[in-house]
Amino acid sequence: MKYAAIITTTEHIPGDQRSRDYPGHGYPAHSVERTTFKKFKDLAAMEEYVSVEEESKFGKDNYVLIQYEELEVKKTVSLEIRSVGT
């Protein structure tokens, strides 16, 4: 099994000066939500990440832990040739 954390962060983007001076121009202040996927080499690495996050008083991540298996992709091609009736 493999382990990972899906981490969600929100970043505030301040508006530019044009939008403050001339509403409707430039871009207004807004927030952007970002989602990242952090893979761990094993269960111990994931547990270490969680312990550090739980002890942190500053900048704590909003995360969901998952256990997963990578899927194997197999591609097949099929070809059928029909003769045209004459």
C-alpha contacts under 8 A as a table, 3 or more apart, distances in Angstrom:
res1	aa1	res2	aa2	distance
1	M	67	Q	6.60
1	M	68	Y	6.04
1	M	69	E	5.76
2	K	39	K	7.89
2	K	40	F	7.30
2	K	41	K	7.36
2	K	42	D	6.66
2	K	43	L	7.84
2	K	67	Q	5.70
2	K	68	Y	5.28
2	K	69	E	6.00
3	Y	39	K	6.16
3	Y	40	F	5.54
3	Y	41	K	7.38
3	Y	42	D	6.54
3	Y	43	L	6.56
3	Y	46	M	6.88
3	Y	65	L	7.43
3	Y	66	I	5.84
3	Y	67	Q	4.62
3	Y	68	Y	6.19
4	A	37	F	6.83
4	A	38	K	5.39
4	A	39	K	4.29
4	A	40	F	5.54
4	A	46	M	7.16
4	A	65	L	5.88
4	A	66	I	5.42
4	A	67	Q	6.53
4	A	68	Y	7.82
5	A	37	F	5.89
5	A	38	K	5.15
5	A	39	K	6.60
5	A	63	Y	6.11
5	A	64	V	5.50
5	A	65	L	4.44
5	A	66	I	6.08
6	I	35	T	6.83
6	I	36	T	5.84
6	I	37	F	4.73
6	I	38	K	6.43
6	I	63	Y	5.45
6	I	64	V	5.20
6	I	65	L	6.40
6	I	66	I	7.60
7	I	35	T	5.55
7	I	36	T	5.19
7	I	37	F	6.27
7	I	38	K	7.41
7	I	61	D	6.58
7	I	62	N	5.78
7	I	63	Y	4.29
7	I	64	V	6.59
8	T	33	E	6.92
8	T	34	R	5.67
8	T	35	T	4.52
8	T	36	T	6.57
8	T	61	D	7.10
8	T	62	N	5.45
8	T	63	Y	6.11
9	T	33	E	5.75
9	T	34	R	5.29
9	T	35	T	6.52
9	T	61	D	6.90
9	T	62	N	6.65
10	T	31	S	6.52
10	T	32	V	5.62
10	T	33	E	4.39
10	T	34	R	6.20
11	E	31	S	5.53
11	E	32	V	5.23
11	E	33	E	6.37
11	E	34	R	7.77
12	H	29	A	7.50
12	H	30	H	6.01
12	H	31	S	4.38
12	H	32	V	6.44
13	I	29	A	5.59
13	I	30	H	5.31
13	I	31	S	5.70
13	I	32	V	7.27
14	P	28	P	7.06
14	P	29	A	4.31
14	P	30	H	6.53
15	G	19	S	6.39
15	G	20	R	7.30
15	G	26	G	7.74
15	G	27	Y	5.51
15	G	28	P	4.19
15	G	29	A	3.83
15	G	30	H	7.18
16	D	19	S	5.65
16	D	20	R	6.87
16	D	26	G	6.27
16	D	27	Y	5.99
16	D	28	P	6.68
16	D	29	A	7.57
17	Q	20	R	5.16
17	Q	21	D	6.17
17	Q	26	G	7.65
18	R	21	D	5.11
18	R	22	Y	5.56
18	R	23	P	7.43
18	R	25	H	5.99
18	R	26	G	5.23
18	R	27	Y	7.69
19	S	22	Y	5.20
19	S	23	P	4.84
19	S	24	G	6.21
19	S	25	H	5.05
19	S	26	G	4.85
19	S	27	Y	5.71
19	S	28	P	5.77
20	R	23	P	5.94
20	R	28	P	7.76
22	Y	25	H	5.84
23	P	26	G	8.00
24	G	27	Y	7.73
40	F	43	L	7.29
40	F	45	A	5.80
40	F	46	M	5.78
41	K	45	A	6.38
41	K	46	M	7.99
42	D	45	A	5.47
42	D	46	M	6.66
43	L	46	M	5.13
43	L	47	E	6.21
44	A	47	E	5.05
44	A	48	E	6.16
45	A	48	E	5.08
45	A	49	Y	6.28
46	M	49	Y	5.08
46	M	50	V	6.31
47	E	50	V	5.11
47	E	51	S	6.20
48	E	51	S	5.15
48	E	52	V	6.22
49	Y	52	V	5.29
49	Y	53	E	6.14
50	V	53	E	5.04
50	V	54	E	6.02
51	S	54	E	5.18
51	S	55	E	6.17
52	V	55	E	5.23
52	V	56	S	6.12
53	E	56	S	5.18
53	E	60	K	5.95
53	E	61	D	6.98
54	E	60	K	7.59
56	S	59	G	7.23
56	S	60	K	6.18
57	K	60	K	6.82
